[in-house]
Amino acid sequence: QVQFVESGGGLVQPGGSLRLSCAASGFTFRSSAMSWYRQTPGKERELVAVISSGGSTLFYTDSVKGRFTISRDNAKNTVTLQMNSLKPEDTAVYYCKAGSVPNYWGQGTQVTVSS
């Protein structure tokens, strides 16, 4: 069974940092591109970052470029999102997604940026 377990969210002040982690299972992790999405109530899920299966190709949406870093450890089946210089507009539930298994989502982890 495909599973994603996101963790690391919390409440931080603007300018602070968080590191999100996603433990994935139920598919061949090393062969799949991995992504982070985020969603605010009433809005569509937004693609935040993508990393290719080998980790050599990266994509970030413009609003997080220079502040967020996506990485992966294929030996541990994990993908990480390091978030620095957080802004209130980064507040959302963050989810990881595997490109090779569409339509499977975990519970997400809540990130709240507030002063």
C-alpha positions in Angstrom: 0.0 0.0 0.0 1.3 3.4 -1.0 1.9 5.6 2.1 3.3 9.1 2.7 3.9 10.3 6.3 4.7 14.0 6.4 6.2 15.5 9.6 8.0 18.5 10.8 5.4 21.2 10.6 4.6 23.7 13.4 4.1 27.3 14.4 7.0 29.6 13.6 7.5 33.4 13.4 8.1 35.2 10.1 11.7 34.8 9.1 12.0 31.4 10.9 12.8 28.0 9.5 11.3 24.6 9.4 12.4 21.3 8.0 9.7 19.0 6.6 10.2 15.3 6.1 8.2 12.7 4.2 8.6 9.0 4.7 7.3 7.1 1.7 6.6 3.4 1.1 4.7 1.1 -1.2 6.5 1.9 -4.4 10.0 2.0 -5.9 11.0 5.3 -4.3 14.4 5.6 -6.1 12.7 5.5 -9.5 10.1 8.3 -8.8 10.4 12.0 -9.0 9.1 13.5 -5.7 7.3 16.7 -5.1 6.1 18.9 -2.3 2.7 20.6 -2.5 0.8 22.9 -0.2 -2.8 23.7 0.3 -4.8 26.4 2.1 -8.5 25.9 2.9 -10.6 27.0 0.0 -7.7 26.9 -2.5 -6.2 24.4 -4.9 -3.1 22.4 -4.1 0.0 24.4 -5.2 3.1 22.7 -6.5 6.0 24.0 -4.4 9.1 21.9 -5.4 10.1 18.9 -7.5 13.2 16.7 -7.4 14.0 14.1 -10.0 14.6 10.5 -9.1 18.4 10.9 -9.0 18.2 14.3 -7.3 20.0 16.1 -10.2 17.0 18.1 -11.5 15.2 20.6 -9.2 12.2 22.8 -9.6 10.8 25.5 -7.3 7.8 27.7 -7.8 8.8 31.3 -8.0 7.4 32.3 -4.6 9.8 30.0 -2.7 13.0 30.2 -4.9 16.0 31.1 -2.8 14.2 30.2 0.5 13.2 26.5 0.2 15.4 23.5 -0.7 14.1 20.1 -1.7 16.3 17.0 -1.2 16.0 13.3 -1.0 17.7 10.2 0.5 16.9 7.2 -1.7 18.5 4.8 0.8 15.9 6.0 3.4 12.9 6.6 1.1 12.6 10.1 2.4 12.2 13.5 0.8 12.9 16.7 2.7 11.8 20.4 2.3 14.1 22.8 4.1 12.2 26.1 4.5 14.0 29.3 5.5 12.9 32.9 5.7 9.4 31.8 6.2 6.6 34.3 5.4 2.9 34.3 6.5 1.9 33.4 3.0 3.7 30.1 3.4 1.1 29.0 5.9 -0.5 25.9 4.5 -0.8 22.1 4.9 2.2 20.6 3.1 2.0 17.3 1.3 4.6 15.1 -0.5 3.7 13.3 -3.7 5.3 10.7 -5.9 5.3 11.2 -9.6 5.1 7.5 -10.3 1.9 6.9 -8.2 -0.7 9.5 -9.1 -3.6 10.3 -6.8 -2.1 9.1 -3.5 -1.7 11.6 -0.7 -0.8 11.5 3.0 -2.3 13.5 5.8 0.1 16.4 5.3 1.8 18.5 8.0 0.6 22.0 9.1 2.9 24.9 8.7 1.8 28.1 10.3 3.8 31.3 10.0 2.6 34.1 12.3 3.8 36.8 14.5 
